[in-house]
């Protein structure tokens, strides 16, 4: 055992302990802000395929739960769907970041999202929280009528005639209604620490299964649950300006301007649209951040520095 030679001299290992204590003390004001609040976390991008990153994500979710926050995870799975479609010889096309989904694509998407990806994330959370009995519960929008959808449509201008045309996206849906009974039952259980993990699959009034953009699902769930924050974890650092520099903060008006000007394009469009809709529906703020960075959620929620791009009303 190393002896302390003076009141202010510590070993390197002891200094690490004091640094950890200081970090926890500095986080106290932020922990109190989010105490018993709902935080919806959209987990997606290529980071989902890396086991080490997935384990860290699961551990951070467990930490949020044990700190008194109610995390709700909504996950994507685009790269995993693309890989499976590739093996099946099915080619994907995208419109404004949304995958055009025919029958074959829908079957594979549901298998990947509601099956492999959903259960893996729920399992990682359960394993990370086993000492405190925090458990991930895998769901899809089809469970208990969680997400009712209507068919999504997009309008594109023909570059030659400039005539607007409706693009058929196939079995791609937009959330029409979120039934929050099951989610509230899970997070409201005073005897157990459950973390809902939701796959972006929904059902129409006629019973047809639809694929839904995971960002859109996260926004709809966050709005229905009156979440304090929605975190969109992806594989980019945040929203970039015309010079490819990170924008730290945006108002809803500024976010719309980025879409209209074309600075925001591709997959960033549904992310910003989701953020705008969520904020206008009552979510205090939405943050788009890099889920590949270890502990990105903790930096965003519990430090004054934050991470990624924050979108708020004004």
ABEGO torsion letter per residue (X at the ends): XBBBABAABBBAAAAAAAAAAAAAAAAAAAAAAABGBBBBBBBBEAAAABAAAAAAAAAAAAAAAAAGBBBBBBBBGAAAAAAAAAAAGBBBBBBGGBBBBBAAAAAAAAAAAABAAAAAAAAAAAAAAAAAGBBBBBBBAABGGABBBBBBBBBBBBAAAGBBBBBBAEBBBBBABBBAAAAAAAAABAABBBBBBBBBBBBBAAGBBBBBBAAAAAAAAAAAAGBABBBBBBABAEBBBAAGBBBABBBAAAAAAAAAAGABBEAAAAAAAAAAAAAAAGBABBBBBBAABBGAAAAAAABAAEBEBBBBAX
